[in-house]
């Protein structure tokens, strides 16, 4: 009977130690705000974290593409407006109503507009890459 009591006491002592250990682990987790995960849970968290990182890279690429489009669109809108002005100047020069001095002034204005187009095209850059020229 003594052996049975000793065995039971030992079993109870092991159970109490196990409960205390788990209680300490739970208290540590509560205090730190972190729960220790199983290998399977940790694997899921790792996989999901990798997916989030991948999605973040995709979003960064989309943001970069939107920036390229916005810069290019702004430059092309400006060039389009200048081309309309150039067309108007060319029409004025060709109608024969202006003297040589006026035609020269209109021609200079035309050349200045052409320079503006060149400047816009050469300054449409992102990360050192020009978006409108081959250079």
Secondary structure as UniProt FT lines:
FT   HELIX           2..32
FT   HELIX           39..94
FT   HELIX           100..123
FT   STRAND          125..126
FT   TURN            127..128
FT   STRAND          129..130
//
